[in-house]
Amino acid sequence: MSIRSTLLAALCLFCYISAALAAERKVQICVQDERGDPISGALVQVQTGLADEVSSSADGCVSITAEPGAKVRISHAGFADVVESVGNQSQLTVVMRVAGVTQKVEVTAARMPLALDASASSVRTMTAEQLHEAPGFTLDDQLRQVVGFQLFRRTSSWVANPTTQGTSLRGLGSTAVSRTLVLIDQVPLNDAFGGWIHWNEIPQLAVRDVELMRGGASDLYGSSAIGGVIDVVPVVPQHFAYAADVSGASEATSNLNALLSADRHGWSGLGATTLFRTDGYILTAPAVRGPIDVASNVHSQSGRAEVRRALGSDGNIFLLGNILNEARNNGTPLQTNGMRLWRYVAGANWSPADAGRFLLRVYGSDQNYRQSFSSIAANRASEKLTNLQRVPSQQVGGAVQWARGYSQFTVVAGGDLLDTRATDNETSVKSGIDQPTVSISARQRGDGIYGEVLWQPSSWSIAFSSRLDRFGNFDAKQVSSGTSAPLPGIQETVFDPRLGIVKKVAGGLSLTASGFRAFRGPSLNELYRKFQVGQQITLANGNLRSERATGFETGALMDLSRWGSVRGSYFWTQVNRPVASVALSSTPTTQLLQRQNLGQLESRGLTAEFELEPVSFLSLTGGYQYAVSTVTKFQADPTLVGKWTAEVPRNTATLQTRLQKQGLGTLSVALRTSGQAFDDSANQFKLDGYAQIDLYAEHAFGRRWQIYSSVQNLLNSEVQAGRTPLLTLGAPRLLSVGVRLH
């Protein structure tokens, strides 16, 4: 071979080796879900060659060696596989979307994405599609399709006094305050002063989906999570998008929703609003109505604005605010209430390589609430103004969290702080003349630290978590005519552990078990403010102590492959010192109650749920709950022992049948039924059981326009909502028609 040929061959070999070495470059792939949260354990494989699969770490990222233009496949249980081209970039962000019903992924209280069969908690997700198709004007209406979800009374929040909008799960009941914690992006939505929920605070189009975890979760979330946690997952601005939804309904009801989001050069923003008004209906039953009974109407406006800045591919920072303004009539000309609530949040999410995932939230709220009360004549022909309330409250809080995966282990640690200040200004009215105002002010503070270790060897998933809380009220005082008097305060320290175990068995069967401790501290409203609903007056009690709960749950989940899934569980929860409204005196038209620690109550029962898709155009979703919730101890009045917990029925069931055919549209039929319940702790006022049918139909015109119609309470069934002591009713048949643009 000539020297020239040798040099040419050497040059070609050099170029080939250089090209090969150049192609063997490192590419970082970061895997995240649609919320932007990292997905650990995702399998990444280059589709060319014989490269091994590698798994993403706790921050969702992994480094691979690939040549430009190579394709990689990313897979994870519960998500649809993704195939992406590497291109020439050194870093690639991949968004994985939740797979179909047979592989649903839930975000558990560990705040880590887990496949449904890896969670020891009983979790149900209401998707955006299900929320849109559930007839109802407010979020609590839509969530009633989840078996076991209930408000304090059977009245929807679009006509109910806000102070009766407490919610509960697992048959634990509630008073005005909730025994379930409601969150949005790690920020509590429970009212700062009273613990109830403003279900219309978040504009409807800004809600992506809602996750409900049943069972005590104070091990990670602290106070209020006795019955579980409801996580409202918001829409996060990621690209240009717009949507509008306009509807009208009977009872002079109108609902306008709009959303706009955009992004540019690492910045993104979102604005959303809901404008709702209704004349409502008369809550008092026809047989006991009088001339003063009028419709309970509401006018409300809510808005949400968010600005977000991406920090490379490792994180982002954001600033957002909510506003809710509403005015209500509570059933008579003189009984009204209104409020204005501002909520603001600043946060950061950061997932640096090999360091885990960091989360920071700083938030606060400012609220002004007002309400008027009256005394009503026995024949309901007249009323007199008796009291005016003004309750300003402020809340500030913060939370920090870190999570990281180590082989088969995932470790979570964090802490939070919440400080609330409120003043209850009471002005009595006698003979039309305002009396001197009596003001009660107090502060409430809770802080806690928590940790969790999740171990997932082979077919097991074992999670142990615990939390230490300090909770208390202080600086409580009553000011009247210039004189200040101190009021009782409380200080408590609470430790709450939890253990959850999942064992995957052959054939798609998973067995689950969990045990927990949980607590709920009394709200400032329960401690210091009296309130009135109809002719039922409830007095405050400054000596209340926190509720403590112990419970366990065991069950099984069957994954039926393409058919769907079925889940069943047995639960038992015992609540010590539950705060309940106990009757002090009663007449045929009035009732006087006081909040007291009711000794002990116990809730035990069975829950069965299913999500099935027997054929491509038909899906069935539903559940049944049997809950025996009774008072088991009460030294002050032993006659209450064995009584049903107020507002908790033994039997509840839901069923939704959904038909969808391309070119025709969607038809959904929903059935909700409940057995009898009692409206008081002494079980004197029975509420009959009921069954209600709702319909929803939708047709699309092109890709962007849809028209829809719904009927709530199709058969116009009478729903007994409460006895205060007069009978009040749930909503009659309601017809709505709307148009949607997206």
Buried (B, 14 or more C-beta within 10 A) or exposed (E): EEEEEEEEEEEEEEEEEEEEEEEEBEBBBBBBBBBBBBBBBBBBBBEEEEBEEBBBBBBBBBBBBBBEEBEBBBBBBBBEEBEBBBEEEEBBBBBBEBBEBBBBBBBBBBBBBBBBBBBBBBBBBBBBEBBBBBBBBBBBBBBBBBBBBBBBBBBBBBBBBBBBBBBBBBBBBBBBBBBBBBBBBBBBBBBBBBBBBBBBBBBBBBBBBBBBBBBBBBBBBBBBBBBBBBBBBBBBBBEEBEBBBBBBBBBEBBBBBBBBBBBEEEEBBBBBBBBBBBBBBBBBBEEBBBEBBBBBBBBBBBBBBBBBBBBEBBBBBBBBBBBBBBBBBBBBEBBBBBBBBBBBBBBBBBBBBEBBBBBBBBBBBBBEBBBBBBBBEEEBEEBEBBBBBBBBBBBBBBBBBBBBBEEEEBBBBBBBBBBBBBBBBBBBBEEEEEEEBBBBBBBBBBBBBBBBBBBBEEEEBBBBBBBBBBBBBEEBBBBEEEEEEEBEBBEBEBEBEBBBBBBBEEEBEBBBBBBBBBBBBBBBBBBBBBBBBBBBBBBBBBEBEBBBBBBBBBBBBBBBEEBBBBBBBBBBBBBBBBBBBBBEEBEEBBBBBBBBBBBBBBBBBBBBBBBBBEEEEEBBBBBBBBBBBBBBBBEEBEEBBEBBBBBBBBBBBBBBBBBBEEEEBBBBBBBBBBBBBBBBBBBBBBBEBBEBBBBBBBBBEEEEEBBBBBBBBBEEBBBBBBBBBBBBBBBBEBBBEBBBEE
